């Protein structure tokens, strides 16, 4: 017999918290692995004898959206830092060649 609904919800929340921590630590590779686990867990829960209700699914979706937003902000900040570093490197190279 599978996990009962409260245990399934707790497991999903634990996975979401883990993903959020990994995103906050800029560990996208490991977060991606946990996302696959989350997808499987959600699929299994939805196909189980005790699927989540709409309130639970909305809560999961809200958490996923918040994590995605955090990931996008971190990605944009990283991109800006890389571009700035490249520009600085070019400026230093140009200065050294003078």
C-alpha positions as CSV (number, residue, x, y, z in Angstrom):
1,X,0.0,0.0,0.0
2,X,1.3,3.5,-0.8
3,X,1.8,6.5,1.4
4,X,-1.2,8.1,2.9
5,X,-2.2,11.6,1.7
6,X,-0.7,13.7,4.6
7,X,2.6,11.8,4.2
8,X,2.6,12.3,0.4
9,X,2.0,16.0,0.9
10,X,4.8,16.2,3.5
11,X,7.1,14.4,1.1
12,X,6.2,16.8,-1.8
13,X,6.8,19.8,0.6
14,X,10.2,18.4,1.6
15,X,11.2,18.0,-2.0
16,X,10.1,21.6,-2.8
17,X,12.1,22.9,0.2
18,X,15.1,21.0,-1.0
19,X,14.8,22.5,-4.5
20,X,14.4,25.9,-3.0
21,X,17.5,25.5,-0.9
22,X,19.5,24.3,-3.9
23,X,18.2,27.2,-6.0
24,X,19.3,29.6,-3.3
25,X,22.7,28.0,-3.2
26,X,23.0,28.3,-7.0
27,X,23.2,24.5,-7.4
28,X,21.1,24.1,-10.6
29,X,22.5,20.7,-11.5
30,X,21.5,19.1,-8.2
31,X,18.2,21.0,-8.2
32,X,17.4,19.5,-11.6
33,X,17.7,16.0,-10.2
34,X,15.4,16.8,-7.3
35,X,12.9,18.3,-9.8
36,X,12.8,14.9,-11.6
37,X,12.0,13.2,-8.2
38,X,9.4,15.8,-7.5
39,X,7.7,15.2,-10.9
40,X,7.6,11.5,-10.3
41,X,6.2,12.0,-6.8
42,X,3.5,14.3,-8.0
43,X,2.5,12.0,-10.8
44,X,2.3,9.0,-8.4
45,X,0.3,11.1,-5.9
46,X,-2.1,12.3,-8.6
47,X,-2.6,8.7,-9.9
48,X,-3.0,7.2,-6.4
49,X,-6.1,6.1,-4.6
50,X,-5.9,9.3,-2.5
51,X,-5.0,12.1,-5.0
52,X,-4.4,15.6,-3.9
53,X,-7.3,18.0,-3.8
54,X,-7.4,21.3,-5.7
55,X,-6.3,23.3,-2.7
56,X,-3.2,21.1,-2.3
57,X,-2.4,21.3,-6.0
58,X,-2.7,25.1,-6.0
59,X,-0.4,25.3,-3.0
60,X,2.2,23.1,-4.8
61,X,1.9,25.2,-7.9
62,X,2.3,28.4,-5.9
63,X,5.5,27.1,-4.3
64,X,6.8,25.9,-7.7
65,X,6.1,29.4,-9.2
66,X,7.9,31.1,-6.3
67,X,11.0,28.8,-6.7
68,X,11.0,29.4,-10.5
69,X,10.9,33.1,-9.9
70,X,13.9,32.8,-7.5
71,X,15.8,30.7,-10.1
72,X,15.1,33.3,-12.8
73,X,16.3,36.2,-10.6
74,X,19.5,34.2,-9.7
75,X,20.0,33.3,-13.4
76,X,19.7,37.0,-14.4
77,X,22.1,38.1,-11.7
78,X,24.6,35.5,-12.8
79,X,24.3,36.6,-16.4
80,X,24.9,40.2,-15.5
81,X,27.9,39.3,-13.4
82,X,29.4,37.2,-16.3
83,X,28.9,40.0,-18.8
84,X,30.4,42.6,-16.4
85,X,33.4,40.3,-15.8
86,X,33.9,39.9,-19.6
87,X,33.7,43.6,-20.1
88,X,36.2,44.2,-17.3
89,X,38.5,41.6,-18.8
90,X,38.3,43.2,-22.2
91,X,39.0,46.7,-20.7
92,X,42.0,45.4,-18.8
93,X,43.3,43.6,-21.9
94,X,42.8,46.8,-24.0
95,X,44.6,48.9,-21.3
96,X,47.6,46.4,-21.1
97,X,48.0,46.5,-24.9
98,X,48.4,50.3,-24.9
